[in-house]
Amino acid sequence: MPFQIIRNDITKVKADAIVNTANPHPIIGSGTDSAIHKAAGLELLNARKKIGDIPPGSAVSTPAFNLPARYVIHTVGPSWVDGKHGEERVLRRAYDSALNLADQLGCRSVAFPLMAAGSYGFPRDLALSIAISAFTDFLMDHDMTVYLVLFNGKAFSLASSLFSDLKSYIDDNYVEEQTQKEYGSSSKQRWWQKSLASPKEYDLYKEGPSCGNASKAPRRPAASAKPLLAGSLKELLGQSESTFSEYLLDILKERSGKDSEVYKRAEISKQLFSKMLSNKYYQPTKNTVIQLAIGLQLDVNQTQRLLEKAGYTLTRSSKVDLVVQYYIERKVYNVKFINLALEDCGLPLLKTGMPRP
C-alpha cells in the first residue's frame, strides 16, 4: 500500500525520510519542528544552521541523526492569511518539493506530518486535501511508500476533529433524510400531513418538503393515459441522451492530463477503464462510477450528473454516499483515504461489487 495514514508520533516512525515542517530560519520552531529536533539531538540543529534560510515551498535534507530514519527533509509551508495570498499554491509546492527530494535521495518510504495545519493556521480540511492530492499525483509515477502521520500532538486533535466533523455531517444529513422518509417532510411542514383525508390521499401528494409550497392541494389520480403509439415510442427513444460511456468520453476530451491519471486515481484497472470506454452501453456499478468521479476530480454536481448517466444518484439515505459527498465537497480525491473514513465509520468500502447500505 503506497499511501498510508497512520496514528503515531512522527519521531518514532521508521521510514527512510521524515519530513519536518521547518522554520524558514535556522532556529527551532514549535510543534513538529521542536519534537523532531528534540528526538534527533543537537547535531540536527547544527546541520540545519549550515543550510541557512529556506524559502517557503522549498525543501532541503540533513542526516536524521538519532531518529529512526536516514534523512530529515526540511520544508517550509506558508502561514495562513486569508487564502488570497497564494497559500494553497505554496503548501502544494512544499509537499511536491519534499516528495521529489525524497525520490532524489533514493528513499523507498517517507513520513509527513499534516503540514501548516498547526501553528501556521492553515484550515485543516484544506491542508488535508492538498496533502492527499500531492501524494496521489506523486505516486502515479513513483514507487514509494508515503505515510501521513496524523496522531501526534496537535495533529491528533486535528484528525479527531476531522472525523468528528464527518460523523456530525453524516448524522445531521442522514437523520434528516430518515425523518423525511418516515414522515414525508421536515417537522415544520407536518401540519398539512395530518390534515389529509387518508394515507392513500397523502401518497398522492408529490410536491415534497423541498418545494416549499405546503398550501398546494394534493394531486388527484390522473385520468388513464393512452398507451404510446409505436411512432411516439420511436420519437421518445430518438430523444434519449448520451449513454454513460459517451458522456465519460466527452468528459475525458474536455479535461487536460492523461487518461491513466484518471483510472490510477480512481483505483480502477486499465482493463475495466478501457471496457467502459469501448462499450457504448456498458453499465458500471455505482461504486465504479463514484471511483471514476474521484479519479476525474469532479465536484458534487458533476458527480451527480455522472451517476445519473449510469442510473444512480448520491442520496442522503445512504451513509456511504454521505461520506463520499463530504470528501468530494472538500476536494479530497483519494479512494484510500475515503475508504479509511468508511472503515472508521463501520461502513462498506468503495470496492466494486461490495454491498452498499
Secondary structure as UniProt FT lines:
FT   STRAND          3..6
FT   HELIX           10..12
FT   STRAND          17..21
FT   HELIX           32..40
FT   HELIX           42..51
FT   TURN            56..57
FT   STRAND          59..63
FT   TURN            65..66
FT   STRAND          71..75
FT   HELIX           87..104
FT   TURN            105..106
FT   STRAND          109..112
FT   TURN            115..116
FT   TURN            119..120
FT   HELIX           124..139
FT   TURN            140..141
FT   STRAND          145..149
FT   HELIX           154..183
FT   HELIX           187..189
FT   HELIX           191..195
FT   HELIX           199..203
FT   HELIX           209..211
FT   TURN            214..215
FT   HELIX           230..238
FT   HELIX           244..254
FT   HELIX           259..265
FT   TURN            266..267
FT   HELIX           270..278
FT   TURN            280..281
FT   HELIX           286..296
FT   HELIX           300..309
FT   TURN            310..311
FT   TURN            316..317
FT   HELIX           319..329
FT   TURN            330..331
FT   HELIX           335..344
FT   TURN            345..346
FT   TURN            352..353
//
